[in-house]
Amino acid sequence: VIARFTGDQAAANDAAEQALMTGDVDSVDPKNGAQPFLALEQVQTITDTQGKFVLNGLSPGRYEIVASHFKQQDSSPREYVLLAREPIDDIEIQLRPAGGVMGQVIGAGGRAVAGAHVSLRTPMPSGAKGALASLALTEEITSVDADQFGRFAITGVRPGSYSLLATGPELGIDTKGASAAGQIAIRIRPGVDLEQTVRLVVQPN
């Protein structure tokens, strides 16, 4: 849980005074370690096994608080005005399940491609073709590099439709310096880690 100071510090209050926020984070599948947060001045903490959290040592003022967990969608920011000697108790934050995609990048002859760059992107426009066209026609949301076995995992994704793009050097081909790419359309569902294989195809330079 992270608390971010957004301004409007209460001038009438002594700035030396400290204030307190408490509450709990709930989710469909509660996990220890949900992380709530506040901007500019930022304080963060980790929830306990019951989803409870305490944010203390805060200066009076206006704050925005958000909670996140790697298997849940980030909560929407909520604003609170914190006054000296007036703790805010029993803040309730609901997290919704996120999804993910994991799998392997393979190249010529079904060999794993170590270090391939895998990016989750906005959906390809209807009628668009070609893996590399995805770089120009879609926007990257997040990305990871595959490990030495070509394996990758992207978690904490909001459910919806996406384009999954993998790029990297294609091994085992004659064309010096050639690159390869693979792109597929996927749909992320809440609470599900999609298993997906991405096959790289040599692209013309």
Contact map, one row per residue, 1 for C-alpha under 8 A:
1110000000000000000000000000000001111000000111100000100000000000111100000000000000000000000000000000000000000000000000000000000000000000000000000000000000000000000000000000000000000000000000000000000000000
1111000000000000000000000000000000111100011110000000000000000000111000000000000000000000000000000000000000000000000000000000000000000000000000000000000000000000000000000000000000000000000000000000000000000
1111100000000000000000000000000000011110111100000000001000000011110000000000000000000000000000000000000000000000000000000000000000000000000000000000000000000000000000000000000000000000000000000000000000000
0111110000000000000000000000000000001111111000000000000000000011100000000000000000000000000000000000000000000000000000000000000000000000000000000000000000000000000000000000000000000000000000000000000000000
0011111000000000000000000000000000000111110000000000000000001111000000000000000000000000000000000000000000000000000000000000000000000000000000000000000000000000000000000000000000000000000000000000000000000
0001111100000000000000000000000000000111100000000000000000001111000000000000000000000000000000000000000000000000000000000000000000000000000000000000000000000000000000000000000000000000000000000000000000000
0000111110000000000000000000000000000000000000000000000000001110000000000000000000000000000000000000000000000000000000000000000000000000000000000000000000000000000000000000000000000000000000000000000000000
0000011111000000000000000000000000000000000000000000000000001100000000000000000000000000000000000000000000000000000000000000000000000000000000000000000000000000000000000000000000000000000000000000000000000
0000001111100000000000000000000000000000000000000000000000111100000000000000000000000000000000000000000000000000000000000000000000000000000000000000000000000000000000000000000000000000000000000000000000000
0000000111111000000000000000000000000000000000000000000000011000000000000000000000100000000000000000000000000000000000000000000000000000000000000000000000000000000000000000000000000000000000000000000000000
0000000011111110000000000000000000000000000000000000000000000000000000000000000000000000000000000000000000000000000000000000000000000000000000000000000000000000000000000000000000000000000000000000000000000
0000000001111100000000000000000000000000000000000000000000000000000000000000000000000000000000000000000000000000000000000000000000000000000000000000000000000000000000000000000000000000000000000000000000000
0000000001111110100000000000000000000000000000000000000000010000000000000000000000110000000000000000000000000000000000000000000000000000000000000000000000000000000000000000000000000000000000000000000000000
0000000000111111100000000000000000000000000000000000000000000000000000000000000000010000000000000000000000000000000000000000000000000000000000000000000000000000000000000000000000000000000000000000000000000
0000000000101111110000000000000000000000000000000000000000110000000000000000000000000000000000000000000000000000000000000000000000000000000000000000000000000000000000000000000000000000000000000000000000000
0000000000000111110000000000000000000000000000000000000000100000000000000000000000000000000000000000000000000000000000000000000000000000000000000000000000000000000000000000000000000000000000000000000000000
0000000000001111111000000000000000000000000000000000000000110000000000000000000000011000000000000000000000000000000000000000000000000000000000000000000000000000000000000000000000000000000000000000000000000
0000000000000011111100000000000000000000000000000000000111110000000000000000000000011000000000000000000000000000000000000000000000000000000000000000000000000000000000000000000000000000000000000000000000000
0000000000000000111110000000000000000000000000000000000111110000000000000000000001111110000000000000000000000000000000000000000000000000000000000000000000000000000000000000000000000000000000000000000000000
0000000000000000011111000000000000000000000000000000011111000000000000000000000001000111000000000000000000000000000000000000000000000000000000000000000000000000000000000000000000000000000000000000000000000
0000000000000000001111100000000000000000000000000000011100000000000000000000000000000011101000000000000000000000000000000000000000000000000000000000000000000000000000000000000000000000000000000000000000000
0000000000000000000111110000000000000000000000000001111000000000000000000000000000000011111000000000000000000000000000000000000000000000000000000000000000000000000000000000000000000000000000000000000000000
0000000000000000000011111000000000000000000000000001110000000000000000000000000000000000111110000000000000000000000000000000000000000000000000000000000000000000000000000000000000000000000000000000000000000
0000000000000000000001111100000000000000000000100111100000000000000000000000000000000000011110000000000000000000000000000000000000000000000000000000000000000000000000000000000000000000000000000000000000000
0000000000000000000000111110000001000000000000100011100000000000001000000000000000000000000111100000000000000000000000000000000000000000000000000000000000000000000000000000000000000000000000000000000000000
0000000000000000000000011111010000000000000000000010000000000000000000000000000000000000000111100000000000000000000000000000000000000000000000000000000000000000000000000000000000000000000000000000000000000
0000000000000000000000001111110000000000000000000000000000000000000000010000000000000000000001111000000000000000000000000000000000000000000000000000000000000000000000000000000000000000000000000000000000000
0000000000000000000000000111110000000000000000000000000000000000000000000000000000000000000000111000000000000000000000000000000000000000000000000000000000000000000000000000000000000000000000000000000000000
0000000000000000000000000011111000000000000000000000000000000000000000000000000000000000000000001000000000000000000000000000000000000000000000000000000000000000000000000000000000000000000000000000000000000
0000000000000000000000000111111100000000000000000110000000000000000000000000000000000000000000000000000000000000000000000000000000000000000000000000000000000000000000000000000000000000000000000000000000000
0000000000000000000000000000111111000000000000001010000000000000000000000000000000000000000000000000000000000000000000000000000000000000000000000000000000000000000000000000000000000000000000000000000000000
0000000000000000000000000000011111000000000000111110000000000000000000000000000000000000000000000000000000000000000000000000000000000000000000000000000000000000000000000000000000000000000000000000000000000
0000000000000000000000000000001111100000000001111010000000000000000010000000000000000000000000000000000000000000000000000000000000000000000000000000000000000000000000000000000000000000000000000000000000000
1000000000000000000000001000001111110000000001100010000000000000001110000000000000000000000000000000000000000000000000000000000000000000000000000000000000000000000000000000000000000000000000000000000000000
1100000000000000000000000000000011111000000111100000000000000000001110000000000000000000000000000000000000000000000000000000000000000000000000000000000000000000000000000000000000000000000000000000000000000
1110000000000000000000000000000001111000000111100000000000000000111100000000000000000000000000000000000000000000000000000000000000000000000000000000000000000000000000000000000000000000000000000000000000000
1111000000000000000000000000000000111100011110000000000000000001111000000000000000000000000000000000000000000000000000000000000000000000000000000000000000000000000000000000000000000000000000000000000000000
0111110000000000000000000000000000001110111100000000000000000011110000000000000000000000000000000000000000000000000000000000000000000000000000000000000000000000000000000000000000000000000000000000000000000
0011110000000000000000000000000000000111110000000000000000000011000000000000000000000000000000000000000000000000000000000000000000000000000000000000000000000000000000000000000000000000000000000000000000000
0001110000000000000000000000000000000011110000000000000000000000000000000000000000000000000000000000000000000000000000000000000000000000000000000000000000000000000000000000000000000000000000000000000000000
0011110000000000000000000000000000000111111000000000000000000000000000000000000000000000000000000000000000000000000000000000000000000000000000000000000000000000000000000000000000000000000000000000000000000
0111100000000000000000000000000000001111111100000000000000000000000000000000000000000000000000000000000000000000000000000000000000000000000000000000000000000000000000000000000000000000000000000000000000000
0111000000000000000000000000000000001100111110000000001001000000000000000000000000000000000000000000000000000000000000000000000000000000000000000000000000000000000000000000000000000000000000000000000000000
1110000000000000000000000000000000111100011111000000001000000000000000000000000000000000000000000000000000000000000000000000000000000000000000000000000000000000000000000000000000000000000000000000000000000
1100000000000000000000000000000000111000001111100000111000000000000000000000000000000000000000000000000000000000000000000000000000000000000000000000000000000000000000000000000000000000000000000000000000000
1000000000000000000000000000000011110000000111110000100000000000000000000000000000000000000000000000000000000000000000000000000000000000000000000000000000000000000000000000000000000000000000000000000000000
1000000000000000000000011000000111110000000011111111100000000000000000000000000000000000000000000000000000000000000000000000000000000000000000000000000000000000000000000000000000000000000000000000000000000
0000000000000000000000000000000110000000000001111111100000000000000000000000000000000000000000000000000000000000000000000000000000000000000000000000000000000000000000000000000000000000000000000000000000000
0000000000000000000000000000001110000000000000111111000000000000000000000000000000000000000000000000000000000000000000000000000000000000000000000000000000000000000000000000000000000000000000000000000000000
0000000000000000000000010000010100000000000000111111000000000000000000000000000000000000000000000000000000000000000000000000000000000000000000000000000000000000000000000000000000000000000000000000000000000
0000000000000000000000011100011111000000000000111111100000000000000000000000000000000000000000000000000000000000000000000000000000000000000000000000000000000000000000000000000000000000000000000000000000000
0000000000000000000001111000000000000000000000111111110000000000000000000000000000000000000000000000000000000000000000000000000000000000000000000000000000000000000000000000000000000000000000000000000000000
1000000000000000000001111000000000000000000011110011111000000000000000000000000000000000000000000000000000000000000000000000000000000000000000000000000000000000000000000000000000000000000000000000000000000
0000000000000000000111100000000000000000000010000001111100000000000000000000000000000000000000000000000000000000000000000000000000000000000000000000000000000000000000000000000000000000000000000000000000000
0010000000000000000111000000000000000000001110000000111111000000000000000000000000000000000000000000000000000000000000000000000000000000000000000000000000000000000000000000000000000000000000000000000000000
0000000000000000011110000000000000000000000000000000011111000000000000000000000000000000000000000000000000000000000000000000000000000000000000000000000000000000000000000000000000000000000000000000000000000
0000000000000000011100000000000000000000000000000000001111100000000000000000000000000000000000000000000000000000000000000000000000000000000000000000000000000000000000000000000000000000000000000000000000000
0000000000000000011100000000000000000000001000000000001111110000000000000000000000000000000000000000000000000000000000000000000000000000000000000000000000000000000000000000000000000000000000000000000000000
0000000010000011111000000000000000000000000000000000000011111000000000000000000001010000000000000000000000000000000000000000000000000000000000000000000000000000000000000000000000000000000000000000000000000
0000000011001010111000000000000000000000000000000000000001111100000000000000000011110000000000000000000000000000000000000000000000000000000000000000000000000000000000000000000000000000000000000000000000000
0000111111000000000000000000000000000000000000000000000000111110000000000000000011100000000000000000000000000000000000000000000000000000000000000000000000000000000000000000000000000000000000000000000000000
0000111110000000000000000000000000000000000000000000000000011111000000000000001111000000000000000000000000000000000000000000000000000000000000000000000000000000000000000000000000000000000000000000000000000
0011111000000000000000000000000000000110000000000000000000001111100000000000001111000000000000000000000000000000000000000000000000000000000000000000000000000000000000000000000000000000000000000000000000000
0011110000000000000000000000000000001110000000000000000000000111110000000000111100000000000000000000000000000000000000000000000000000000000000000000000000000000000000000000000000000000000000000000000000000
1111000000000000000000000000000000011100000000000000000000000011111000000000111100000000000000000000000000000000000000000000000000000000000000000000000000000000000000000000000000000000000000000000000000000
1110000000000000000000000000000000011100000000000000000000000001111100000111110000000000000000000000000000000000000000000000000000000000000000000000000000000000000000000000000000000000000000000000000000000
1100000000000000000000001000000001111000000000000000000000000000111110000110000000000000000010100000000000000000000000000000000000000000000000000000000000000000000000000000000000000000000000000000000000000
1000000000000000000000000000000001110000000000000000000000000000011111011110000000000000000000100000000000000000000000000000000000000000000000000000000000000000000000000000000000000000000000000000000000000
0000000000000000000000000000000011100000000000000000000000000000001111111100000000000000000000000000000000000000000000000000000000000000000000000000000000010000000000000000000000000000000000000000000000000
0000000000000000000000000000000000000000000000000000000000000000000111111000000000000000000000000000000000000000000000000000000000000000000000000000000000110000000000000000000000000000000000000000000000000
0000000000000000000000000000000000000000000000000000000000000000000011111000000000000000000000001110000000000000000000000000000000000000000000000000000000110000000000000000000000000000000000100000000000000
0000000000000000000000000010000000000000000000000000000000000000000111111100000000000000000000111110000000000000000000000000000000000000000000000000000000011000000000000000000000000000000000000000000000000
0000000000000000000000000000000000000000000000000000000000000000000111111110000000000000000000111100000000000000000000000000000000000000000000000000000000011100000000000000000000000000000000000000000000000
0000000000000000000000000000000000000000000000000000000000000000011110011111000000000000000000110000000000000000000000000000000000000000000000000000000000000000000000000000000000000000000000000000000000000
0000000000000000000000000000000000000000000000000000000000000000011100001111100000000000000011110000000000000000000000000000000000000000000000000000000000000000000000000000000000000000000000000000000000000
0000000000000000000000000000000000000000000000000000000000000000010000000111110000000000000000000000000000000000000000000000000000000000000000000000000000000000000000000000000000000000000000000000000000000
0000000000000000000000000000000000000000000000000000000000000001110000000011111000000000000000000000000000000000000000000000000000000000000000000000000000000000000000000000000000000000000000000000000000000
0000000000000000000000000000000000000000000000000000000000000001110000000001111100000000000000000000000000000000000000000000000000000000000000000000000000000000000000000000000000000000000000000000000000000
0000000000000000000000000000000000000000000000000000000000000111100000000000111110000000000000000000000000000000000000000000000000000000000000000000000000000000000000000000000000000000000000000000000000000
0000000000000000000000000000000000000000000000000000000000000111100000000000011111000000000000000000000000000000000000000000000000000000000000000000000000000000000000000000000000000000000000000000000000000
0000000000000000000000000000000000000000000000000000000000011110000000000000001111100000000000000000000000000000000000000000000000000000000000000000000000000000000000000000000000000000000000000000000000000
0000000000000000001100000000000000000000000000000000000000111110000000000000000111110111000000000000000000000000000000000000000000000000000000000000000000000000000000000000000000000000000000000000000000000
0000000001001000001000000000000000000000000000000000000000011000000000000000000011111110000000000000000000000000000000000000000000000000000000000000000000000000000000000000000000000000000000000000000000000
0000000000001100111000000000000000000000000000000000000000110000000000000000000001111110000000000000000000000000000000000000000000000000000000000000000000000000000000000000000000000000000000000000000000000
0000000000000000111000000000000000000000000000000000000000000000000000000000000000111110000000000000000000000000000000000000000000000000000000000000000000000000000000000000000000000000000000000000000000000
0000000000000000001100000000000000000000000000000000000000000000000000000000000001111111000000000000000000000000000000000000000000000000000000000000000000000000000000000000000000000000000000000000000000000
0000000000000000001111000000000000000000000000000000000000000000000000000000000001111111100000000000000000000000000000000000000000000000000000000000000000000000000000000000000000000000000000000000000000000
0000000000000000000111000000000000000000000000000000000000000000000000000000000001000111111000000000000000000000000000000000000000000000000000000000000000000000000000000000000000000000000000000000000000000
0000000000000000000011100000000000000000000000000000000000000000000000000000000000000011111000000000000000000000000000000000000000000000000000000000000000000000000000000000000000000000000000000000000000000
0000000000000000000001110000000000000000000000000000000000000000000000000000000000000001111100000000000000000000000000000000000000000000000000000000000000000000000000000000000000000000000000000000000000000
0000000000000000000011110000000000000000000000000000000000000000000000000000000000000001111110000000000000000000000000000000000000000000000000000000000000000000000000000000000000000000000000000000000000000
0000000000000000000000111100000000000000000000000000000000000000000000000000000000000000011111000000000000000000000000000000000000000000000000000000000000000000000000000000000000000000000000000000000000000
0000000000000000000000111100000000000000000000000000000000000000001000000010000000000000001111100000000000000000000000000000000000000000000000000000000000000000000000000000000000000000000000000000000000000
0000000000000000000000001110000000000000000000000000000000000000000000000010000000000000000111110000000000000000000000000000000000000000000000000000000000000000000000000000000000000000000000000000000000000
0000000000000000000000001111000000000000000000000000000000000000001100011110000000000000000011111000000000000000000000000000000000000000000000000000000000000000000000000000000000000000000000000000000000000
0000000000000000000000000011000000000000000000000000000000000000000000011110000000000000000001111100000000000000000000000000000000000000000000000000000000000000000000000000000000000000000000000000000000000
0000000000000000000000000011100000000000000000000000000000000000000000111000000000000000000000111110000000000000000000000000000000000000000000000000000000000000000000000000000000000000000001100000000000000
0000000000000000000000000000000000000000000000000000000000000000000000111000000000000000000000011111000000000000000000000000000000000000000000000000000000111110000000000000000000000000000011110000000000000
0000000000000000000000000000000000000000000000000000000000000000000000110000000000000000000000001111100000000000000000000000000000000000000000000000000000111110000000000000000000000000000111111100000000000
0000000000000000000000000000000000000000000000000000000000000000000000000000000000000000000000000111110000000000000000000000000000000000000000000000000011111000000000000000000000000000000110111100000000000
0000000000000000000000000000000000000000000000000000000000000000000000000000000000000000000000000011111000000000000000000000000000000000000000000000000011100000000000000000000000000000000100001111000000000
0000000000000000000000000000000000000000000000000000000000000000000000000000000000000000000000000001111100000000000000000000000000000000000000000000001111000000000000000000000000000000000000001111000000000
0000000000000000000000000000000000000000000000000000000000000000000000000000000000000000000000000000111110000000000000000000000000000000000000000000001110000000000000000000000000000000000000000011110000000
0000000000000000000000000000000000000000000000000000000000000000000000000000000000000000000000000000011111000001000000000000000000000000000000000100111100000000000000000000000000000000000000000001110000000
0000000000000000000000000000000000000000000000000000000000000000000000000000000000000000000000000000001111100001110100000000000000000000000000000100011100000000000001000000000000000000000000000000111100000
0000000000000000000000000000000000000000000000000000000000000000000000000000000000000000000000000000000111110111100000000000000000000000000000000000010000000000000000000000000000000000000000000000111100000
0000000000000000000000000000000000000000000000000000000000000000000000000000000000000000000000000000000011111111100000000000000000000000000000000000000000000000000000000110000000000000000000000000001110000
0000000000000000000000000000000000000000000000000000000000000000000000000000000000000000000000000000000001111110000000000000000000000000000000000000000000000000000000000111100000000000000000000000000110000
0000000000000000000000000000000000000000000000000000000000000000000000000000000000000000000000000000000000111110000000000000000000000000000000000000000000000000000000000000000000000000000000000000000000000
0000000000000000000000000000000000000000000000000000000000000000000000000000000000000000000000000000000001111111000000000000000000000000000000000000000000000000000000000000000000000000000000000000000000000
0000000000000000000000000000000000000000000000000000000000000000000000000000000000000000000000000000000001111111100000000000000000000000000000000000000000000000000000000000000000000000000000000000000000000
0000000000000000000000000000000000000000000000000000000000000000000000000000000000000000000000000000000111100111110000000000000000000000000000000000110000000000000000000000000000000000000000000000000000000
0000000000000000000000000000000000000000000000000000000000000000000000000000000000000000000000000000000011100011111100000000000000000000000000000101110000000000000000010110000000000000000000000000000000000
0000000000000000000000000000000000000000000000000000000000000000000000000000000000000000000000000000000010000001111100000000000000000000000000000111111000000000000000000000000000000000000000000000000000000
0000000000000000000000000000000000000000000000000000000000000000000000000000000000000000000000000000000000000000111110000000000000000000000000001111010000000000000000010000000000000000000000000000000000000
0000000000000000000000000000000000000000000000000000000000000000000000000000000000000000000000000000000010000000111111000000000000000000000000001110010000000000000001111000000000000000000000000000000000000
0000000000000000000000000000000000000000000000000000000000000000000000000000000000000000000000000000000000000000001111100000000000000000000000111100000000000000000001110000000000000000000000000000000000000
0000000000000000000000000000000000000000000000000000000000000000000000000000000000000000000000000000000000000000000111110000000000000000000000111100000100000000000111100000000000000000000000000000000000000
0000000000000000000000000000000000000000000000000000000000000000000000000000000000000000000000000000000000000000000011111000000000000000000111110000000000000000000111000000000000000000000000000000000000000
0000000000000000000000000000000000000000000000000000000000000000000000000000000000000000000000000000000000000000000001111100000000000000000111100000000000000000011110000000000000000000000000000000000000000
0000000000000000000000000000000000000000000000000000000000000000000000000000000000000000000000000000000000000000000000111110000000000000011111000000000000000000011110000000000000000000000000000000000000000
0000000000000000000000000000000000000000000000000000000000000000000000000000000000000000000000000000000000000000000000011111000000000000011110000000000000000000111000000000000000000000000000000000000000000
0000000000000000000000000000000000000000000000000000000000000000000000000000000000000000000000000000000000000000000000001111100000000000010000000000000000000000111000000000000000000000100000000000000000000
0000000000000000000000000000000000000000000000000000000000000000000000000000000000000000000000000000000000000000000000000111110100000100110000000000000000000000011000000000000000000000100000000000000000000
0000000000000000000000000000000000000000000000000000000000000000000000000000000000000000000000000000000000000000000000000011111100000000110000000000000000000000000000000000000000000000000000000000000000000
0000000000000000000000000000000000000000000000000000000000000000000000000000000000000000000000000000000000000000000000000001111100000000000000000000000000000000000000000000000000000000000000000000000000000
0000000000000000000000000000000000000000000000000000000000000000000000000000000000000000000000000000000000000000000000000000111110000000000000000000000000000000000000000000000000000000000000000000000000000
0000000000000000000000000000000000000000000000000000000000000000000000000000000000000000000000000000000000000000000000000001111111001000000000000000000000000000000000000000000000000000000000000000000000000
0000000000000000000000000000000000000000000000000000000000000000000000000000000000000000000000000000000000000000000000000000001111101000000000000000000000000000000000000000000000000000000000000000000000000
0000000000000000000000000000000000000000000000000000000000000000000000000000000000000000000000000000000000000000000000000000000111111100000000000000000000000000000000000000000000000010000000000000000000000
0000000000000000000000000000000000000000000000000000000000000000000000000000000000000000000000000000000000000000000000000000000011111110000000000000000000000000000010000000000000001110000000000000000000000
0000000000000000000000000000000000000000000000000000000000000000000000000000000000000000000000000000000000000000000000000000000001111111000000000000000000000000000000000000000000001000000000000000000000100
0000000000000000000000000000000000000000000000000000000000000000000000000000000000000000000000000000000000000000000000000000000111111111100000000000000000000000000000000000000000000000000000000000000000000
0000000000000000000000000000000000000000000000000000000000000000000000000000000000000000000000000000000000000000000000000001000001111111110000000000000000000000001010000000000000000010000000000000000000000
0000000000000000000000000000000000000000000000000000000000000000000000000000000000000000000000000000000000000000000000000000000000111111111000000000000000000000000000000000000000000000000000000000000000000
0000000000000000000000000000000000000000000000000000000000000000000000000000000000000000000000000000000000000000000000000000000000011111111000000000000000000000000000000000000000000000000000000000000000000
0000000000000000000000000000000000000000000000000000000000000000000000000000000000000000000000000000000000000000000000000001100000001111111000000000000000000000000000000000000000000000000000000000000000000
0000000000000000000000000000000000000000000000000000000000000000000000000000000000000000000000000000000000000000000000001111100000000111111100000000000000000000001000000000000000000000000000000000000000000
0000000000000000000000000000000000000000000000000000000000000000000000000000000000000000000000000000000000000000000000001100000000000011111110000000000000000000000000000000000000000000000000000000000000000
0000000000000000000000000000000000000000000000000000000000000000000000000000000000000000000000000000000000000000000000111100000000000000011111100000000000000000000000000000000000000000000000000000000000000
0000000000000000000000000000000000000000000000000000000000000000000000000000000000000000000000000000000000000000000000111100000000000000001111100000000000000000000000000000000000000000000000000000000000000
0000000000000000000000000000000000000000000000000000000000000000000000000000000000000000000000000000000000000000000000111000000000000000000111110000000000000000000000000000000000000000000000000000000000000
0000000000000000000000000000000000000000000000000000000000000000000000000000000000000000000000000000000000000000000011110000000000000000000111111000000001000000000000000000000000000000000000000000000000000
0000000000000000000000000000000000000000000000000000000000000000000000000000000000000000000000000000000000000000000011100000000000000000000001111100000111000000000000000000000000000000000000000000000000000
0000000000000000000000000000000000000000000000000000000000000000000000000000000000000000000000000000000000000000001111000000000000000000000000111110000100000000000000000000000000000000000000000000000000000
0000000000000000000000000000000000000000000000000000000000000000000000000000000000000000000000000000000110000000111111000000000000000000000000011111111100000000000000000000000000000000000000000000000000000
0000000000000000000000000000000000000000000000000000000000000000000000000000000000000000000000000000000000000000011100000000000000000000000000001111111100000000000000000000000000000000000000000000000000000
0000000000000000000000000000000000000000000000000000000000000000000000000000000000000000000000000000000000000000111000000000000000000000000000000111111000000000000000000000000000000000000000000000000000000
0000000000000000000000000000000000000000000000000000000000000000000000000000000000000000000000000000000100000001110000000000000000000000000000000111111000000000000000000000000000000000000000000000000000000
0000000000000000000000000000000000000000000000000000000000000000000000000000000000000000000000000000000111000001111100000000000000000000000000000111111100000000000000000000000000000000000000000000000000000
0000000000000000000000000000000000000000000000000000000000000000000000000000000000000000000000000000011110000000010000000000000000000000000000000111111110000000000000000000000000000000000000000000000000000
0000000000000000000000000000000000000000000000000000000000000000000000000000000000000000000000000000011110000000000001000000000000000000000000011110011111000000000000000000000000000000000000000000000000000
0000000000000000000000000000000000000000000000000000000000000000000000000000000000000000000000000001111000000000000000000000000000000000000000010000001111100000000000000000000000000000000000000000000000000
0000000000000000000000000000000000000000000000000000000000000000000000000000000000000000000000000001110000000000000000000000000000000000000000110000000111111000000000000000000000000000000000000000000000000
0000000000000000000000000000000000000000000000000000000000000000000001100000000000000000000000000111100000000000000000000000000000000000000000000000000011111000000000000000000000000000000000001000000000000
0000000000000000000000000000000000000000000000000000000000000000000011111000000000000000000000000111000000000000000000000000000000000000000000000000000001111100000000000000000000000000000000000000000000000
0000000000000000000000000000000000000000000000000000000000000000000000011000000000000000000000000111000000000000000000000000000000000000000000000000000001111110000000000000000000000000000100000000000000000
0000000000000000000000000000000000000000000000000000000000000000000000001000000000000000000000000110000000000000000000000000000000000000000000000000000000011111000000000000000000000000000101000000000000000
0000000000000000000000000000000000000000000000000000000000000000000000000000000000000000000000000110000000000000000000000000000000000000000000000000000000001111100000000000000000000000001111000000000000000
0000000000000000000000000000000000000000000000000000000000000000000000000000000000000000000000000000000000000000000000000000000000000000000000000000000000000111110000000000000000000000001110000000000000000
0000000000000000000000000000000000000000000000000000000000000000000000000000000000000000000000000000000000000000000000000110000000000000000000000000000000000011111000000000000000000000111100000000000000000
0000000000000000000000000000000000000000000000000000000000000000000000000000000000000000000000000000000000000000000000011111000000000000000000000000000000000001111100000000000000000000111100000000000000000
0000000000000000000000000000000000000000000000000000000000000000000000000000000000000000000000000000000000000000000000011111000000000100010000000000000000000000111110000000000000000011110000000000000000000
0000000000000000000000000000000000000000000000000000000000000000000000000000000000000000000000000000000000000000000001111000000000000000000000000000000000000000011111000000000000000011110000000000000000000
0000000000000000000000000000000000000000000000000000000000000000000000000000000000000000000000000000000000000000000001111000000000100100000000000000000000000000001111100000000000001111000000000000000000000
0000000000000000000000000000000000000000000000000000000000000000000000000000000000000000000000000000000010000000000111100000000000000000000000000000000000000000000111110000000000001110000000000000010100000
0000000000000000000000000000000000000000000000000000000000000000000000000000000000000000000000000000000000000000000111000000000000000000000000000000000000000000000011111000000000111100000000000000000100000
0000000000000000000000000000000000000000000000000000000000000000000000000000000000000000000000000000000000000000101110000000000000000000000000000000000000000000000001111100000000111000000000000000000100000
0000000000000000000000000000000000000000000000000000000000000000000000000000000000000000000000000000000000000000000100000000000000000000000000000000000000000000000000111110000011110000000000000000000000000
0000000000000000000000000000000000000000000000000000000000000000000000000000000000000000000000000000000000110000100000000000000000000000000000000000000000000000000000011111100001110000000000000000000111000
0000000000000000000000000000000000000000000000000000000000000000000000000000000000000000000000000000000000110000100000000000000000000000000000000000000000000000000000001111100000000000000000000000000000000
0000000000000000000000000000000000000000000000000000000000000000000000000000000000000000000000000000000000010000000000000000000000000000000000000000000000000000000000000111110000000000000000000000000000000
0000000000000000000000000000000000000000000000000000000000000000000000000000000000000000000000000000000000010000000000000000000000000000000000000000000000000000000000000111111100000000000000000000000000000
0000000000000000000000000000000000000000000000000000000000000000000000000000000000000000000000000000000000000000000000000000000000000000000000000000000000000000000000000001111100000000000000000000000000000
0000000000000000000000000000000000000000000000000000000000000000000000000000000000000000000000000000000000000000000000000000000000000000000000000000000000000000000000000000111111000000000000000000000000000
0000000000000000000000000000000000000000000000000000000000000000000000000000000000000000000000000000000000000000000000000000000000000000000000000000000000000000000000000000111111000000000000000000000000000
0000000000000000000000000000000000000000000000000000000000000000000000000000000000000000000000000000000000000000000000000000000000000000000000000000000000000000000000001000001111100000000000000000000000000
0000000000000000000000000000000000000000000000000000000000000000000000000000000000000000000000000000000000000000000000000000000000000000000000000000000000000000000000001100001111110000000000000000000001111
0000000000000000000000000000000000000000000000000000000000000000000000000000000000000000000000000000000000000000000000000000000000000000000000000000000000000000000000111100000011111000000000000000000001111
0000000000000000000000000000000000000000000000000000000000000000000000000000000000000000000000000000000000000000000000000000000000000000000000000000000000000000000000111100000001111100000000000000000111100
0000000000000000000000000000000000000000000000000000000000000000000000000000000000000000000000000000000000000000000000000000000000110000000000000000000000000000000011110000000000111110000000000000001111100
0000000000000000000000000000000000000000000000000000000000000000000000000000000000000000000000000000000000000000000000000000000000100000000000000000000000000000000011100000000000011111000000000000011110000
0000000000000000000000000000000000000000000000000000000000000000000000000000000000000000000000000000000000000000000000000000000001100100000000000000000000000000001111000000000000001111100000000000010000000
0000000000000000000000000000000000000000000000000000000000000000000000000000000000000000000000000000000000000000000000000000000000000000000000000000000000000000001110000000000000000111110000000000010000000
0000000000000000000000000000000000000000000000000000000000000000000000000000000000000000000000000000000000000000000000000011000000000000000000000000000000000000111100000000000000000011111000000000000000000
0000000000000000000000000000000000000000000000000000000000000000000000000000000000000000000000000000000000000000000000000000000000000000000000000000000000000000111100000000000000000001111100000000000000000
0000000000000000000000000000000000000000000000000000000000000000000000000000000000000000000000000000000000000000000000000000000000000000000000000000000000000011110000000000000000000000111110000000000000000
0000000000000000000000000000000000000000000000000000000000000000000000000000000000000000000000000011100000000000000000000000000000000000000000000000000000001111110000000000000000000000011111011100000000000
0000000000000000000000000000000000000000000000000000000000000000000000000000000000000000000000000111000000000000000000000000000000000000000000000000000000000011000000000000000000000000001111111000000000000
0000000000000000000000000000000000000000000000000000000000000000000000000000000000000000000000001110000000000000000000000000000000000000000000000000000000000110000000000000000000000000000111110000000000000
0000000000000000000000000000000000000000000000000000000000000000000000100000000000000000000000001111000000000000000000000000000000000000000000000000000000000000000000000000000000000000000011111000000000000
0000000000000000000000000000000000000000000000000000000000000000000000000000000000000000000000000111000000000000000000000000000000000000000000000000000000000000000000000000000000000000000111111100000000000
0000000000000000000000000000000000000000000000000000000000000000000000000000000000000000000000000011110000000000000000000000000000000000000000000000000000100000000000000000000000000000000110111110000000000
0000000000000000000000000000000000000000000000000000000000000000000000000000000000000000000000000011110000000000000000000000000000000000000000000000000000000000000000000000000000000000000100011111000000000
0000000000000000000000000000000000000000000000000000000000000000000000000000000000000000000000000000111000000000000000000000000000000000000000000000000000000000000000000000000000000000000000001111100000000
0000000000000000000000000000000000000000000000000000000000000000000000000000000000000000000000000000111100000000000000000000000000000000000000000000000000000000000000000000000000000000000000000111110000000
0000000000000000000000000000000000000000000000000000000000000000000000000000000000000000000000000000001111000000000000000000000000000000000000000000000000000000000000000000000000000000000000000011111000000
0000000000000000000000000000000000000000000000000000000000000000000000000000000000000000000000000000001111000000000000000000000000000000000000000000000000000000000001000000000000000111000000000001111100000
0000000000000000000000000000000000000000000000000000000000000000000000000000000000000000000000000000000011100000000000000000000000000000000000000000000000000000000000000000000000001100000000000000111110000
0000000000000000000000000000000000000000000000000000000000000000000000000000000000000000000000000000000011110000000000000000000000000000000000000000000000000000000001110100000000011100000000000000011111000
0000000000000000000000000000000000000000000000000000000000000000000000000000000000000000000000000000000000110000000000000000000000000000000000000000000000000000000000000100000000011100000000000000001111100
0000000000000000000000000000000000000000000000000000000000000000000000000000000000000000000000000000000000000000000000000000000000000000000000000000000000000000000000000100000001111000000000000000000111110
0000000000000000000000000000000000000000000000000000000000000000000000000000000000000000000000000000000000000000000000000000000000010000000000000000000000000000000000000000000001111000000000000000000011111
0000000000000000000000000000000000000000000000000000000000000000000000000000000000000000000000000000000000000000000000000000000000000000000000000000000000000000000000000000000001100000000000000000000001111
0000000000000000000000000000000000000000000000000000000000000000000000000000000000000000000000000000000000000000000000000000000000000000000000000000000000000000000000000000000001100000000000000000000000111
